[in-house]
Amino acid sequence: MSQTSTTSAAERATQHAANGGMSPHDADARHAHIIIVGTGFAGLGMAIKLKQQGSNDFLLLERGDDVGGTWRDNTYPGCACDVPSQLYSFSFALNPGWSRTYSSQREIWAYLRDCAARYGILPHIRSQHAVRAAAWDDATNRWRITTNQGDYTADILILGQGPLSEPAKPAIPGIENFAGTLFHSAQWDHAHDLHGERVAVIGTGASAIQIVPQIQPQVSQLLLLQRTPPWIVPRLDRAVPAWRQRMYRAVPLTQRLTRTLVYWQRELGALGLVYRPKLMQSAARIAQRHLAAQVPNADLRAKLTPHYTMGCKRILVSDDFYPAVSQPNVTVETAGIREVRPHSIITSDGREHAVDTIIYATGFHVTDMPIAQAVRGRRGATLADAWQSGSQAYLGTTVAGFPNMFLLVGPNTGLGHTSMVLMMEAQFAYITDALRTLAQRGVQTVEITPAAQQAYNEEIQRKLQGTVWLSGCASWYLDAKGRNTTLWPGFTWEFRRRTRHFDPAHYTLQPQRVAPAVAATP
Ligand code: NAP
């Protein structure tokens, strides 16, 4: 890495500590061959793969003070994963010690911190570095990345900030006048005690259904503002017995077999979501039986019954949400929110609900990620400009007009049925192969051709047409124009097959500039 000395000795010492013991000399680096944004599953996994292929000239810019991404930020009570632990981890770093079928946030975060340390990634991380902007410079063929702690340059930019990083807080009339406590599920206010309070939770998505059973016993009244009831199937979470953990440690192949089994079980889910939405009817019956068994009250059951095809929105898993909302201190309110007053919420039917605290469990900016406004490619166009008619990328990874840039968990790489880590790992393979190819061929810039990107996205949008996600519900899978720009329409192995090798034929490759061997004579 090249060095420029712009920081004081004290700042360098602080940075040294923050970087996990990296030498102050290295901590001054303002240029790296590769800069990765984010240290969640995506950024960390990418860094580990780079390291494993012998690359050390990379930095990770992290806005927080620790690794972990969404698993660091989401600390709300009950936060856990709804994908089985065996699959929600890197294939190259299986964890024999998962304590439950579905891991808690704490356990996943600890796993990621352990991976960062174990694979030697900590010295590459610049924590508390929030990326404000990134711009491609045609003159130098480099990315200039502006952070809250100064500028960096890189030959290659990898965006791994993820789609679940920017909390969405809907503009509700009067919310700015609310005199009580207000926070988002991803920014939980642990200093605030909910005991005995009247609490409103807005939303009934994956986060809300985990929060509600945890806080219901503490609060005096819980007002759950539901716009659309989710489909919920049994979670069947269990402790992993100690003997099984010992077996995984002693004979790692047994854990690999378990993972393979879980992989194929989950993969079957794509059949109904993507290829045969009618198959969702049998899964819907399981969910209906679950609701009937857990909610004896017919009026409440009617409110909680979804009226759209199962799978159109994310299918949720829970064994404790329905029992919690059946408790006498919970009201499931289906009238919309008209306005918020200093001490209450007024619903669209004119009723006033007194509340002390409001919790937004309203999700994230997924199809309108703020970073798209901040990344500029050739001729100064932002990603948001390029994505005016819908975000798109080639293989969810490269975007025309944005040379030497790779997206992790980019457009149409999301899943409705299994672990996102599988998709990320496919992208790691593609990107590392791309970087290897560039180095071998002496390529300075690589850029997907507009034709290849367009053909790919036409294919993706065609495939999406028959899927359950376009069966008529509103969801965060769709952008403002109703296009599904988030999900991969297929099995994960299909994506893995397509990303196994970098395909230079679809790219414009510009060779390294070679300095003239002989000075021109006058
Ligand atoms: P979400 O799934 O987007 O749910 C947001 C909820 O807020 C929905 O019920 C939505 O209603 C409601 N909402 C949004 N705006 C509203 C408004 N203006 N008025 C009233 N209600 C409003 O968000 P999330 O629960 O935070 O989950 C986001 C994603 O994070 C998940 O889909 C999942 O990918 C991930 N997640 C995963 C886990 C896990 O276990 N792995 C756990 C939590 C989150 P509508 O349905 O009507 O839009």
Boltz pocket constraint, residues with backbone or C-beta under 6 A from the ligand:
constraints:
  - pocket:
      binder: B
      contacts: [[A, 80], [A, 81], [A, 82], [A, 83], [A, 164], [A, 170], [A, 185], [A, 202], [A, 203], [A, 204], [A, 205], [A, 206], [A, 207], [A, 208], [A, 225], [A, 226], [A, 227], [A, 228], [A, 314], [A, 337], [A, 361], [A, 362], [A, 363], [A, 364], [A, 474], [A, 475], [A, 476]]
      max_distance: 6.0
